Amino acid sequence: MSVAALRLIRCRRLSTVGAPGVKRALQWRTLGKVAKVTSAVVLGGCLFITYEVVALDKAVTIDTQAILQEKYKSYIYLRATPSDEKENLAAEFTNKSRRELHKAARRFLEMSSRILLQPLDEHFSHVDAHPHEVALWVLLKRTQSANKDIRLQAVQELADNRHWHDYQYQTAAQVMDQRTSVGLARTPQVDLRFFLPPPSLPDLEDGFSAEDGLRQLLACLPQSEVDRCVQYFTSLALRESSQSLAAQRGGLWCFGGNGLPYVQSLTTVPSEKVESFCLQALVQHSKVQSHCDYIVANGGLKLLQRVFQLRRDSPKIQRNIVRIIGNMALNEGTHQAIVQSGWVSVLAEMVKSPHVMQASHAARALANLDRDTVNEKYADGVYVLHPQTRDNRPIKADVLFIHGILGAAFKTWRQKDRHIVEGDEAAGNKEDYTECWPKAWLAADCPNVRVLSVEYDSHLSDWMAKCPVENQRKSLAYRSQELLKKLKSAGVGERPVVWVAHSMGGLLVKKMLLDASEDPDMEGLLKNTKGIMFYSVPHHGTFMAEYSVNVRYLLFPSVEVRELCKDSPALRNLNENFLNIAKENEFKVLSFAETLPTNIGSMIRILVVPTQSANLGIGDLIEVDMDHLNICKPEKKDSFLYKRSLQFILDTLQNCIGH
């Protein structure tokens, strides 16, 4: 037995016991000199505590009826004492109520002890307890089994049982191990009461803000012998002048992405707060495994938890924070610290978000924490769109989405924006809009397929580059090697693959497959590539690249843009070499070509990728009445564009997924 001080009593709603009129939720709070632990028993890694109330600084009484009626609960019910009884608190706290409390706690301990110490296959009919109580402890015991199949089944049964009482959820939250907690967080439709809330954080000292904490954390991290982009982002975040923030202003052009239409003022100062730049710097540091240990050692996980709670009105800041957690989770040495900092409950809630970016960032972090069912590791910028939770169905193939210049893992693949005619919604003609059709539509039509989307920094202008000190990284050659490493870590190439690419993303796919053909370690990727779908990919270049060169006073051409010039030698060699391996490996190919010009600002309309450039020379070529930005964005699920894309994927993988 051990003795320790306990200052927290958790109060909850009295819904079935106690006097009328007390059915109001009491907030969880700290009460001064509340209680002390009188006994603790450690069994199978689980800690059970009985409480003896010593003194209260607020007038409350113990509802002994609640204790008798719910005798095995690990939480104490408290209810507010009428004001005229406040002075009689000591009298209310009688020896009888103390004896009832201890009696209930002892029975709770005895029952759990007998269950946890007995073999898993032994029947518990002799245990003097309600069957529902026994079932909970048996499942908690099984979650710690050395047999993986037993563990996974127990976690699933815990989540599937919708009839646990509130105190049972909270008991499980206290005693379950790290592996079980992560497993439950990745179980579909799990009840969030299974997770302990983030620990209470002390108030900040006067004059010390969360921004100060982020700056202080950055100053503690190593700056030498690291990637130059890490140094750049860190120095930017630590500088105070608004001019340093203005240097990050982007958005001139958006070739293959979300904009393409306009030019912004070079003198515009961004509105993002300094916290955002500190977090961007921390994102870069979190990609360096050794730096993750410094973040943990300097209280970074708790600091990020504080900023996350303070910035609930900023989805972008929250995504960057969870992106950091997902990067840190690549290092298994940080898992315990991440769980103890309360991040599992945050991620379990966030993965349920209806917003695809929020849910996908949380799903990536949880997948990297789940070493019981996930063998792959998802590096920064690699997102699983399906399945985002544990799924009993075997994954038989991968479909991988690659965006174009200034595109993104989510926005490139959203549903086409549509104007709803007044009255359509009332008539029931409005469909649910999806921010990402591969996640919403393809996952439903191909449940046995893993759907991945990759994000990488790509810029049409060196001025816009997020890390201007490393412009050489923007070449296709560099991007190819960088992404191949990430995809290999994610297990891409271990099963059949279909690639889906928009704009310059198609050139990147061709370069990656060429590089894979020359690397023995990537032989599986080339062998398992079954098909490629190209949306307006400039196989032979584009006049757009030449146009941007002619307006140098607005747009400084980057490596990527120079590589896109019509009939450039680099593109010609890339295409010829790719055609050779495509024919040799019998890749199936489907290409879509745009036929409508794209608006660039209010003055210019241009056909970004003409049909002759979108024609690879093999496979089917289909012209679509879409512009460059929308050709990868189907208007609705029953549109030709989506139905033909789905048909290609199913036909290509028919021998793999059984369709």
SULFENNOR-V37965 format. One record per residue. N is the residue number from 0. SS is DSSP state (hx for helix, st for strand, lp for the rest). PHI is phi as a letter, one per 20 degrees, with the letter a starting at -180 (none if undefined). Layout:
# SULFENNOR-V37965
N;SS;PHI  N;SS;PHI
This chain:
# SULFENNOR-V37965
0;lp;none  1;lp;c  2;lp;c  3;lp;b  4;st;e  5;st;c  6;st;d  7;st;d  8;st;d  9;lp;d  10;lp;d  11;lp;b  12;lp;f  13;lp;e  14;lp;d  15;lp;c  16;lp;c  17;lp;n  18;lp;f  19;lp;f  20;lp;n  21;lp;d  22;lp;e  23;lp;c  24;lp;f  25;lp;e  26;lp;f  27;lp;f  28;st;b  29;st;e  30;st;d  31;st;f  32;st;l  33;st;f  34;st;b  35;st;c  36;st;e  37;st;d  38;st;b  39;st;b  40;st;c  41;st;d  42;st;c  43;lp;l  44;lp;n  45;st;d  46;st;d  47;st;d  48;st;c  49;st;d  50;st;d  51;st;c  52;st;f  53;lp;d  54;lp;b  55;lp;c  56;lp;e  57;lp;c  58;lp;f  59;st;c  60;st;c  61;st;e  62;lp;e  63;hx;f  64;hx;f  65;hx;f  66;hx;f  67;hx;f  68;hx;f  69;lp;c  70;lp;f  71;lp;d  72;lp;f  73;lp;e  74;lp;d  75;lp;e  76;lp;e  77;st;c  78;st;c  79;st;f  80;lp;e  81;lp;g  82;hx;g  83;hx;f  84;hx;d  85;hx;g  86;hx;f  87;hx;d  88;hx;g  89;hx;f  90;hx;f  91;hx;f  92;lp;e  93;lp;e  94;hx;f  95;hx;f  96;hx;f  97;hx;f  98;hx;f  99;hx;f  100;hx;f  101;hx;f  102;hx;f  103;hx;f  104;hx;f  105;hx;f  106;hx;f  107;hx;f  108;hx;f  109;hx;f  110;hx;f  111;hx;f  112;hx;f  113;hx;f  114;hx;f  115;hx;f  116;hx;e  117;lp;e  118;lp;g  119;lp;f  120;lp;e  121;lp;e  122;lp;f  123;lp;d  124;lp;f  125;lp;e  126;lp;f  127;lp;e  128;lp;a  129;lp;f  130;hx;g  131;hx;f  132;hx;f  133;hx;f  134;hx;g  135;hx;f  136;hx;f  137;hx;f  138;hx;f  139;hx;f  140;hx;f  141;hx;f  142;lp;f  143;lp;d  144;lp;f  145;lp;f  146;lp;e  147;hx;f  148;hx;f  149;hx;f  150;hx;g  151;hx;f  152;hx;f  153;hx;f  154;hx;f  155;hx;f  156;hx;f  157;hx;g  158;hx;f  159;hx;f  160;lp;f  161;lp;e  162;lp;d  163;lp;f  164;lp;e  165;hx;g  166;hx;f  167;hx;f  168;hx;g  169;hx;f  170;hx;f  171;hx;g  172;hx;f  173;hx;f  174;hx;d  175;lp;f  176;lp;e  177;hx;f  178;hx;f  179;hx;f  180;hx;f  181;hx;f  182;hx;f  183;hx;f  184;hx;f  185;lp;e  186;lp;e  187;lp;g  188;lp;m  189;lp;f  190;lp;f  191;hx;f  192;hx;f  193;hx;f  194;lp;d  195;lp;f  196;lp;f  197;lp;g  198;lp;f  199;lp;f  200;lp;d  201;lp;f  202;lp;f  203;lp;f  204;lp;f  205;lp;g  206;lp;n  207;lp;d  208;lp;d  209;hx;f  210;hx;f  211;hx;f  212;hx;f  213;hx;f  214;hx;f  215;hx;f  216;hx;f  217;hx;f  218;hx;f  219;hx;e  220;lp;e  221;lp;f  222;lp;d  223;lp;e  224;lp;l  225;lp;c  226;lp;g  227;hx;f  228;hx;f  229;hx;f  230;hx;f  231;hx;f  232;hx;f  233;hx;f  234;hx;f  235;hx;f  236;hx;f  237;hx;e  238;lp;e  239;lp;d  240;lp;f  241;hx;f  242;hx;f  243;hx;f  244;hx;f  245;hx;f  246;lp;f  247;lp;e  248;lp;f  249;lp;c  250;lp;o  251;lp;f  252;lp;c  253;lp;b  254;lp;f  255;lp;n  256;lp;c  257;lp;e  258;lp;c  259;lp;m  260;lp;e  261;lp;b  262;lp;d  263;lp;d  264;lp;f  265;lp;f  266;lp;d  267;lp;f  268;lp;e  269;lp;f  270;lp;e  271;lp;g  272;lp;f  273;hx;g  274;hx;g  275;hx;f  276;hx;f  277;hx;f  278;hx;f  279;hx;f  280;hx;f  281;hx;f  282;hx;g  283;hx;f  284;hx;f  285;hx;f  286;lp;f  287;lp;e  288;hx;g  289;hx;f  290;hx;f  291;hx;f  292;hx;f  293;hx;f  294;hx;f  295;hx;f  296;hx;f  297;lp;e  298;lp;m  299;hx;f  300;hx;f  301;hx;f  302;hx;f  303;hx;f  304;hx;f  305;hx;f  306;hx;f  307;hx;g  308;hx;f  309;hx;f  310;lp;d  311;lp;f  312;lp;e  313;lp;c  314;hx;g  315;hx;f  316;hx;f  317;hx;f  318;hx;f  319;hx;f  320;hx;f  321;hx;f  322;hx;f  323;hx;f  324;hx;f  325;hx;f  326;hx;f  327;hx;f  328;lp;f  329;lp;f  330;lp;e  331;hx;f  332;hx;f  333;hx;e  334;hx;g  335;hx;f  336;hx;f  337;hx;f  338;hx;f  339;hx;f  340;lp;e  341;lp;n  342;hx;f  343;hx;f  344;hx;f  345;hx;f  346;hx;f  347;hx;f  348;hx;f  349;hx;f  350;lp;f  351;lp;e  352;lp;f  353;lp;f  354;lp;e  355;hx;f  356;hx;f  357;hx;f  358;hx;f  359;hx;f  360;hx;f  361;hx;f  362;hx;f  363;hx;f  364;hx;f  365;hx;f  366;hx;f  367;hx;f  368;hx;e  369;lp;e  370;lp;e  371;lp;e  372;lp;c  373;lp;d  374;lp;e  375;lp;f  376;lp;c  377;lp;d  378;lp;f  379;lp;g  380;lp;n  381;st;d  382;st;d  383;st;e  384;st;e  385;st;a  386;lp;e  387;lp;e  388;lp;c  389;lp;f  390;lp;b  391;lp;f  392;lp;f  393;lp;f  394;lp;e  395;lp;d  396;st;a  397;st;d  398;st;d  399;st;d  400;st;d  401;st;c  402;lp;e  403;lp;d  404;lp;f  405;lp;l  406;lp;e  407;lp;b  408;lp;f  409;lp;d  410;hx;f  411;hx;f  412;hx;d  413;lp;e  414;lp;f  415;lp;f  416;lp;f  417;lp;c  418;lp;e  419;lp;e  420;lp;f  421;lp;g  422;lp;o  423;lp;f  424;lp;f  425;lp;f  426;lp;e  427;lp;n  428;lp;e  429;lp;e  430;lp;e  431;lp;f  432;lp;e  433;lp;d  434;lp;f  435;lp;b  436;hx;f  437;hx;f  438;hx;f  439;hx;e  440;hx;d  441;hx;f  442;hx;f  443;hx;f  444;hx;e  445;lp;c  446;lp;f  447;lp;e  448;st;d  449;st;e  450;st;d  451;st;d  452;st;c  453;st;d  454;lp;c  455;lp;b  456;lp;f  457;lp;b  458;lp;c  459;lp;e  460;st;c  461;hx;f  462;hx;f  463;hx;e  464;lp;g  465;lp;f  466;lp;c  467;hx;f  468;hx;f  469;hx;c  470;hx;f  471;hx;f  472;hx;f  473;hx;e  474;lp;f  475;hx;g  476;hx;f  477;hx;f  478;hx;g  479;hx;g  480;hx;f  481;hx;f  482;hx;f  483;hx;g  484;hx;f  485;hx;f  486;hx;f  487;hx;f  488;hx;f  489;lp;e  490;lp;n  491;lp;f  492;lp;o  493;lp;e  494;lp;b  495;st;g  496;st;c  497;st;d  498;st;e  499;st;c  500;st;c  501;st;d  502;lp;l  503;hx;f  504;hx;g  505;hx;f  506;hx;f  507;hx;f  508;hx;f  509;hx;f  510;hx;f  511;hx;f  512;hx;f  513;hx;f  514;hx;f  515;hx;f  516;hx;f  517;lp;d  518;lp;d  519;hx;g  520;hx;f  521;hx;d  522;hx;g  523;hx;f  524;hx;f  525;hx;f  526;hx;f  527;hx;e  528;st;f  529;st;d  530;st;a  531;st;c  532;st;d  533;st;d  534;st;d  535;lp;l  536;lp;e  537;lp;e  538;lp;g  539;lp;d  540;lp;n  541;st;b  542;hx;f  543;hx;g  544;hx;f  545;hx;f  546;hx;f  547;hx;f  548;hx;f  549;hx;f  550;lp;d  551;lp;f  552;lp;f  553;lp;d  554;lp;c  555;lp;e  556;st;f  557;lp;e  558;hx;g  559;hx;g  560;hx;f  561;hx;f  562;hx;f  563;lp;e  564;st;g  565;lp;g  566;lp;l  567;lp;f  568;hx;g  569;hx;f  570;hx;f  571;hx;f  572;hx;f  573;hx;g  574;hx;f  575;hx;f  576;hx;f  577;hx;f  578;hx;g  579;hx;f  580;hx;f  581;hx;f  582;hx;f  583;hx;f  584;hx;e  585;lp;l  586;lp;f  587;st;e  588;st;c  589;st;c  590;st;c  591;st;d  592;st;c  593;st;f  594;lp;c  595;lp;d  596;lp;f  597;st;d  598;st;f  599;st;d  600;lp;m  601;lp;e  602;lp;d  603;st;c  604;st;c  605;st;b  606;lp;e  607;lp;f  608;lp;c  609;lp;f  610;hx;g  611;hx;f  612;hx;f  613;hx;f  614;lp;e  615;lp;f  616;lp;o  617;lp;c  618;lp;m  619;st;e  620;st;c  621;st;c  622;st;e  623;st;c  624;lp;f  625;lp;c  626;lp;e  627;lp;f  628;lp;f  629;lp;e  630;lp;f  631;lp;d  632;lp;c  633;lp;g  634;lp;f  635;lp;b  636;lp;f  637;lp;e  638;lp;f  639;hx;g  640;hx;g  641;hx;f  642;hx;f  643;hx;f  644;hx;f  645;hx;f  646;hx;f  647;hx;f  648;hx;f  649;hx;f  650;hx;f  651;hx;f  652;lp;d  653;hx;g  654;hx;f  655;hx;d  656;hx;d  657;lp;n  658;lp;e
